[in-house]
Amino acid sequence: MPSSSPEPLVRPLNLLLRPQPARVVLRPYVPADNGGVPGTPSPPRVRRILDRVLVLDADTLAAETARVLTNLLSRHRDVECVLQRRFYDLVEQQAAGCALTPDQALLAGAYFVEEYSFEAAALFNPSIVAHPDQSGIDPGTVRIVLSLRGVGEGHISSIIFRTGKFSTAGGLVLDPPSRLAASPQIEFIPGGAPDDPGVRLYFGEHEDLSELVIFPVTLRQRHGIEDLRLVRFTEDDGHVTWFGTYTAFSGEAIRQELLRTRDFVGFELNALRGAITRTKGMALFPRRVGGRYAMLGRQDHENIWLLRSNDLYQWDTGEIVISPRWPWEFIQIGNSSPPIEIDEGWLVITHGVGAVRNYCLGACLLDKKDPSRLLARTARPLIRPSEESRDGYVPNVAYSCGALALGRTLLLPYGVADSFTAFATVSINTLVAGMT
């Protein structure tokens, strides 16, 4: 009897995610205070704008407030709450005891928000985890959360989410994104230096995760929150938290920060500390290894490093565990996904940078007890730019921030040319068998 043909290693899925410029979020806006005429005392600009609102007659005030609300209600959630928060956060301190009507407060708050098209330019570099809610799911199916890097005006990156279901039999089905976007309540919390606080974001009630937009809030993030690498982390006592490392870009410097959530409703964002956190690409293991937290990173922008720490927020030392070997990774090799625990060890999706700055995706296998031991790696890329998928904002780039194992199938989402997102499945059996 003839033997069956080998299982294909990589199967591209007929599914692409492209940016949707019509999706917008309300975010804080503060017009510059240019100081007025030199030598002439002038109240702050916020107060000057407020004074203009306060002198509107009742009919004009009502009409303008109604116009603003009508324009916003069709694509934002809790519009009046957002405008009220902006009034209390910024304008009330300039009101000098004035008694404002509700319409005056709403309209004044509206001058200090803006609509931001958070994925107008690109939607790429995805990460993926199992959804916190797996109720009502058929056997062999998993509900997923996909995080994506959306790029909007000013090439500023934000984090957004999509949901869906994946099964080896039925493939991947993504839920359509909501027409609404939710703006979080923002609270600064202790973290880092006194002038460098952490941030707590609370989104409250929402219909699905596609409404949430995590946009830059602090000065250290102001030019982008980039490349979230989500991981479902299980403590030794069974406690589960979702963490995500990401790159914060101030415009002058980068650093690694950590997102933390237990419910995808409230999020805490804090900077990582230590000598090796001023870089990109750190990815947390989904549990402690040998009693310590562990990460992979590319601290020297050439090799993959293994990092260990007793403190989740403090990272000072590491060691090189994988170096460039094959032509498609001669410039750099780095981890793409957080490590994925399979029977054979820790499976890691990697990226390599080769000739003409081509970014390809590969994989490696690390020892489960001692991940400093490299067991095997792919000699050829799993996914590389092709004539059909090499053009975009940054040509010749295939890049991912995460993958998800379901049985012996790996669901691998990846960014194409820093522009849009594609998907593939990978046979874990064939992948491991073909490593050297």
N, C-alpha and C positions, 0 to 999 in steps of 0.2 A: 504494500500500500504506500503511495507517495506521501511524504511528510507535508504537513500544512505549511503555508508560507509564513515567514516571521511577521510578528505584529509590527505595524508601522511605528516608528519612534515618535514622530511629531505629526499631529493632524491639525492643520489650520481650521478654525471655525469661521463660518460665513457670517461674521458679526463684527461691525466696527462701531466705535463711539467717536463721534466728531463734535467739536465745540458748537454750542448753541448760543449765539450772542444775545438772544432775546431773554435769556435767564439772567436776572439781576437781583441784587441784594441791597438793602438799605444799610449804609455804613456811616459812621461819624464823619463829619466834614467841618473843618474850622478854617474860614478864610483868613489869609494873612493879615496881621495888624501892621500896616505900613507906617503908622505913627502920625499921619496927618501932616500939616504944614510945620516945617522946622521952627522951633521956638514958640509955637502956639500950643498951649495946653489943650488936650482933647481927651474925651473919655475913650475907653477901650472900644474896639470895633464891634464887639458883641453888644455892648450897650448902645452904640449908635444904631445898629440894626434893630434892636429891641424898641428904641424910641420911635423908629419909623412905623413899626407895627402898632404901637400904642396910640398913634394919632389917626389911624384909619377910622373912618366912620363905620357905624354898625353894619350898614348894607354892604360896603366894600369888604369889610372883615369877613362877614358871613359868606359872601360869594367866593372870595379867595380861598378860605378854609375848605369850603365844599369842593372847589376845583382841585385843590391839592389832594384831598382824600379820595376823590373819584379817580384820579389818575393812578393812585397807588394801590387801591384796594384790590384790583384785578390780578396783581402778581406779587403781593406781599401778605404775610400773616401778621396780625396784631399791629396794624399800622398806627392806630392811635396810641397804643402803649409805647411804641418806638419813639414817636414824636414827643410824648410826655417825658420819657426818660431823657431825651436830649435836652428838653427844657430844664429839668431838674439837675442834670449833670453839669450843664454849661451856662444856661441863661439865668436861672433863678438867682445866682449869686450877684448878678448885675442888676437885678430888679429893684434894689434899694428900698425894699418894703412896699413896692407898688402892689396893689391888689389887682390881679389879672383875671379876666374872665377865662373860662375853659377854651373858647375859640382863640383868644389871644395867646394863651400858653401853647396850644397846638400849632398855630401858625408860626410863632416864634421858634419853636423846636424844629419846624420844617426847614428853616433857613440853615440849619446846622447838621443836616443829613444829605447824602447824595445817593443816587442809584449807581451801582457799580456792576458792570457786566463781567462777572468773575471768570467766564470761560469764553470770552469773545475771540481770543487769538488761538488758544490751544487747549487740549484736554488729553493728558498723557501721564506716563510714569505711574501706573497703577500698583496698588497693593490689595491683598485680599485675605479675609478671615471668615470663619463661620459666624453667622449671625447669632446674637444672644438668644433669639427666640427660634427654637427648632420645633415648636409645637405644630401638629397637623401636617407634618412632612412625611411623605411616603418613604418606605424603606429604600435605601440606595440613593436617596436624594438629600442634598444639603442646601439650606438657605444661606446665602452669602451676603457679606458686606464688601463692597468694592470702594476703596478710596482712590481718588484721582487728583492730579495736580492741574488745576485750572489756571490759565494765564489770561489776564485782562489788560486794561489800559495801563500804560507805563511798564509793560512786561512784569507786572507784579503777580506773584503766584499765591493762590489760596488753595485750601483743601476742601473738596466736596465728596459726596458719597452717592453711590447707587446700590440698589439691592437686586436680588434675583434668586434663581434656583438653578442648581447644577446636579445632573445625574449622568452616570456613564451611559445610560440607555437613551435618555432624552436630550442630552447636551445641555447647553447653557441658555437660559431664558432670563433676560433682564427686565425688571419692572420699568415702565415708562416713568421719566422724572416728573415730579410735581410741577405744576405751573407756578406754584408759590415758593418763595424763599423766606427763610426765617432769620431774623437778626437776633443775636444773643444778648442777654444781659451780661455786662462786662464788669468784673470786679478784680481789682488788683490785690494780690495776696503776697505774703512774705516769701522771698526766694532770691537767691543770689545776693548781690550788693544792695544797700539801701536804695540806690537810684536805679536798680535793675530788678523790679519785682516780677513775680510770676503773675499769671492771669487765670482767673476762673471764668468760664463761659457757661451760661445756662440757657438752654433753648426752650424749655417748657414743653407744652403740648405741641406735637406735630404729627402729621399723618404718616410720613415715611422719612427715611434718612436723607433722601434726595433734596429735602428742603434746607438742610443744614449747610452753612458756609462758614468755614473757619478762616477768616481773613486776618492779615497782619494787624496787630493791636499795639505792640510795644515799639520803641525806637530801634531795638535790636532786630526786629522783624520787618521793619517798615518797607523794605524792598522785596519781601517774599517769604512765605512759608512753603518750603519745597520738599518734595519726595518723601512723603510720610511712608514709613515701613511699619505697618500694623502687625501686632502679634497678640494672640490670646495666651496670656501668661497664667500658669497655674502654680501657686505656692505649694510647699510641701504639705500643708494642712488641707489642701483642696480648694482654697480660696482663689477665685478667678478675677482677673483684671485685664482689660485691654490696654496695652501700651503701644505707643508709636514714636519712634525716633524720627526726627526731621531736621532739615537744615534751615536755620534762620539766617537771613541775609539783610544786613543793615544798609547796604549800598557801598560800604567800605570793608566790612569784615563778615566772615561766616562763623557759625558755631552750631553745635548740636544741641537740640532741645528735646524734651520728652513730653508727649501727650499722654494723659492718663484718664480713663473713664471706666465706669462700671455698668453704665446703662445707655450710652450714646444719647444722653439728654444733657448731662453736665460733664464738662471737660476741664481738666487742669493742665496748664502749659507752663513748664519750668525749664530753665537752662540746666544743662549738665555742666558739672564742674570738673576741673582737673586738667593736667598738662596735655592730654591727647584728645580733647573735645573740640578744638578749633579746626574742624575738618568737615567732610561730608561722608554720608553713607554708613554710619554705624547702625547695626541691626541686632536687636536683643534676642537671645535664645528664649524659647517659650517656657522654660523652667530653669531652676538653679542647676548647675552642673558641679558636682563635687562640693555642694553646700554653698556655692558662691554664684552671684550673678555673672553672666558671661555675654559678651557681644563679639560680633565680627565687625571689622572696619578696614579702611584703607588709609591709615594715618600718614603714609609717605607718598600717597598718590601713585603707587606703583605695585605694591604687594597687598595681599590679604593678611590682616593681623587678627590674632585672638586676644581679647581683652577680658580681664577678670576683676571683680571688685566685690567687697562686702557691703558697699553702699551703692544703691541704685543710681544715685545722682553724682557720685564721685568716681572719676576714671583717670588713673595716673600712669598705668603701666600696661604693656602688651608685648607680644612677640610675633614675628613674621611666621606664618604657617604655610602660605602658598605664594609662589613667585611666578612671573611669566615664563612660559615654556614653549608655547606653540606660536607660529607667526601671527595668528589673529589676536594675540594678547601681548605682543612684544613691547608695546608702549606701557600698558597697564593692565592689571587684573584686579577686579574688585568684586565684593559680594553684591548681589542684587537683592535677593530675598533674605528675610530672616531664616535661620536654619529650620528645617522641617524634619521631625523625628519619624523615621521609618525603621523597619526591622533591622536593616543592615547598618544603620548609623544615622548621622546628621546629613541630610541631603540639602545642598545649598545651590541655588541658581546663581551663577556668576556672570559678570560681563568682562569682555576683553576688548581692548582698544588696539587696533592694528594699523596697517598701512592706510594712508589717506584718511586717517582718523575715523576709520570704520569701527562702530560699536557693535559687537556680536554678543549673543547669549550662549553660555555654556553651563556646566554643572560640575560639582565635585561632591565627594562623600568623605565625611570626617568620622573618626572613631566616636562612638556614643559615650564612653566613659572618659576618654581623653581627647577632646576635639582639637588638640594641637597636633594629633596624628592624622595626616592626610592618607586616606585609604586608596582613593582612586579619583580620576578626573577625566573629563571628556577631551579627546584630542582634536575634535572638530566641533564647530559651533552647532548648537541646536537650532538657532535662528540667526540669520544674518541678513543685512539689507540686500534687496534684490532690485532689479530694474523696475518692478511694479511697486516697491515699497521703500524707496530710498529718498524720495523727494519730500521736502517740507521745510519748516523753519530752520532746522539744523539737519542737513542731508546726512545720509548714511549712518543713522542711529537706530538700533533696536535696544530697548532698555526696559527693565522691570524693577519694581520694588517689592514683589512678593508673588507667591504661588500657593496653591492649596491642594493637598493630597486627599483624594477620596478613594479609599481602597488602594489599588495599585495604579490609579490614574492621577496624573497631576494636571490641574487646571492652571495654565500659565497665561495671564494677561500681560501685555507689554506695550510700551509706547513706540510709535513709529515717527522718526524724524522730528521728535519734540513737537508733534502736531496733533496726532490722534492716537487712539488705542485699538489694538487688535487682540485676538485671543487664539490660543491653541491648546490642545491637550497633548500630554506626553505620557507614553507608556513607561512606568517606573521599572518594570521588569526589563524591558529592552534597554532603557537608559543605563541601569546599573550593570547589566551584562556587557554593554559596549564600552564601559569606562576602562582606562588603563592605569 
